């Protein structure tokens, strides 16, 4: 809910985002997430978003602040860039706190509880498992190359990385197919098996109430400003 409220707030609502940021700080303190780890994850993800956001800096509208040829930085573009960047930062922090404090099987089970299409949940579960296979295969190949002293020079490193990418694709494809066949032999039908049905607790209801109050507070500040 907090992610949707942050994303749907109009551009330039700095007071509202400040309130959401304050709630996010409280959430970080309660969840005991290491700030350095959180910022590292957000920084890596924000690089990809930042490349897309650069285009909003040159949009038409407002006062021209800087121009060079056909490139123009306007006040409207600067406002949109700052607003979208701040919203993206808050949303990424919220999502990463959720991922850092909740196990992946619990997240997938939560999606099932929220009536997410089973096919989408199955795709996400398979992606998570196959990414783990990909990382394990890459680490195995890297350890083998280091043990044979093949990573001693930059030229050999570039050559080995090229070979590893091609070999990694073939090995992970075959390994993934074996994993899927093993899943089918154990009765996998495309849906996630659940050993226990999660039960709502008092803390869950209190957390929802606090989030709703925070969202309403932020929206009231936006409407009154």
N, C-alpha and C positions, 0 to 999 in steps of 0.2 A: 504493500500500500504506500509506503514511504517513497519507493522508487517511482511509482506512477504519479504521486502527488508532486514530486520534484520535477519530473519530466514534463508534466502538463501545465506547470506554472508559466505564465507568459514571461517573455524576455524583460529584463530590467527589474525584476521583483527581488531586489537584493535583501530587503528586510525579511521577506519570507524565507529565502534561502539561508539567511543567517540563523533564523529559528531552527530550520531543519539541520543546519550544521551543528548547532548547540545540542540538539537531540542526538545527533550522531556521535558527538564527543562523549556524551553520557553513556551511549550504547557501547562505545569502545571501552570505557572504564568498567562497565558492568561485565562485559564479555571477556575482559582480561586479555584482549588481543594485543600482541606486541606491535607497537606503532611502526617500528622500522620494517618489520615483515609486511605489514599492511601497505605501507607507502611503496615498498619495492614492487609488490604485485600491481598496485595501481599505476605506478610509473611505466611498467612494461606495457600494460594495456592501453595507457593513455597515449603512448607513442603512435599507435595505429589510428586512434581517434583524432589526434592532433593533425595528422596529415590530411584527413578529410575536412577538418575545421578550417584549415588555411584558406579554402575557397570562399568561406563566408566573409573573410576580411575585405574582399574586393567587390562586394555587392553594391548595387546602386542605392541611392537614397541618403538623405542627410547632407551634412557639410563635408566638403572634400578636405581631408586633413593632409594628404600627401599624394602626389601623382608623378608618374614617370612613364611617358608614352601612353599606352592604353591601360596601364595599371593604375588604379586609384583606390586609396584607402579612405573610406568615408566614416563619418560618425555612426551611421546606421550599421555598417559592417563591423565596426569595432564593438558596438553594443551587442550585436548578435554573437560575435565571436566570444566575448567575455561571458555572456549569459549561457550559451551552450556549453562552453568549456567548464564553467562552474557547476552546471547541472550534471554534466558527464562525470565530473570529479566526485560529486556527492553520491551519484548512483553507483559508480564503481566501488566507492568505499562501502556502501551499504551491502552490495552483492558480495564483496570479498569478505566482509565480516560474517555473512551468512555461511559462505563456503568454509571459512576457517574454523567456525564453531560447530558445524554440523557435518556428520559423516555423509558421504555420497549416497550410500543405500537409503539413509533416512531422507535425503532430499528427493530421491526418486520415488520413495513411498509417499512423500508429501504431495508430489505431483499427481500420483494416482488418486490420493484422497481428494485432491482439488478437481477431480474429473478431467484431467488432461487426457487427450486422446492416447490410448494405449500404444499405438504405433509410434508416436512421437517419444513416449517414455522408453520404449524398447530401443529406438535409435540412439537416444542419449545414453542408455545403459551400455549398448554395444560400443559406442564411441569411447566411453570411459574405459572399458575393458581393453579395447584395441590400442588406445593410447598407452596404456600400461605395458602392453606387449611391445609396442614400438620403442618405448624408452628402455625396456629391458634388453631388447635385441641390440639397440645402439650402444648401450653401456658394455654389453658383452663383446661387441666388435671393437670398441675403443680399448678395452682392457687387453684384448688379444694383440692389437697393434702396438700398444705401449710395451707389452711383455716382449715383443719381438724387436723393440727399439726402432720402429718404423716411423715414429713421430719426432725424429731428431732435428729435421730441417724443415723450413717453411715450404720448400718445393715438394717434399715427400708428404707433408700434411695436406696440401692442396690436392695432390694426386690421390691420396688415400680417401679424402672426403668425397671426391667424385666417385670412386669405386664403392665406397660405403653406402652412398645414397642409392645407387642402382641395386646393390646387393640387399640393402635394407628393405627396399620395396618388395623384392621377390621373397625374402625370408619371412617378412611380416605377413605377406599375403598367404603363404602356405601355412604359417603358424596360426593365423586367424581362421583359416578354413578348418584346420584341425580342431581348434577350440570350439567353433560353431558345431561341428559334427559331434563333438563330445557333449555339448549342451543338448543337442537333439536326442542323443542316446540316453540322456538322463531325464528326459521328459519335458524339455523346454518347449513351450507352446507360444512364445512371443510375449507373454506377460510375466511380470515380476512375481516370483513366489514370496509370500510374506509369512514369516513364522509367528508373528504377533501383530495384532492390530493396535496401532498407537492410540492411547487414550488421552483426551484433553485434561489438563490439570489447571489448578487455580492460577498458577503463574502464567500459563498461556493466555488466559482470559485477561489478566491484569496487563500483560504486555500489549495485547490488542487494544485495550482501552486507552493505554498511555499513547500508543501510536496514533489512534484516532483523535485524541485530544491535541496532540502535537500538530497533526495535519489541519485540524479545524482552526487552531490558533494561528498557524501560518497563513491560511486562506483568509481569515478575518483581517489580519494585518494587511494583506494584499488588497482586499476590498476597501478598507478604510484609508489606505494611503493614496 
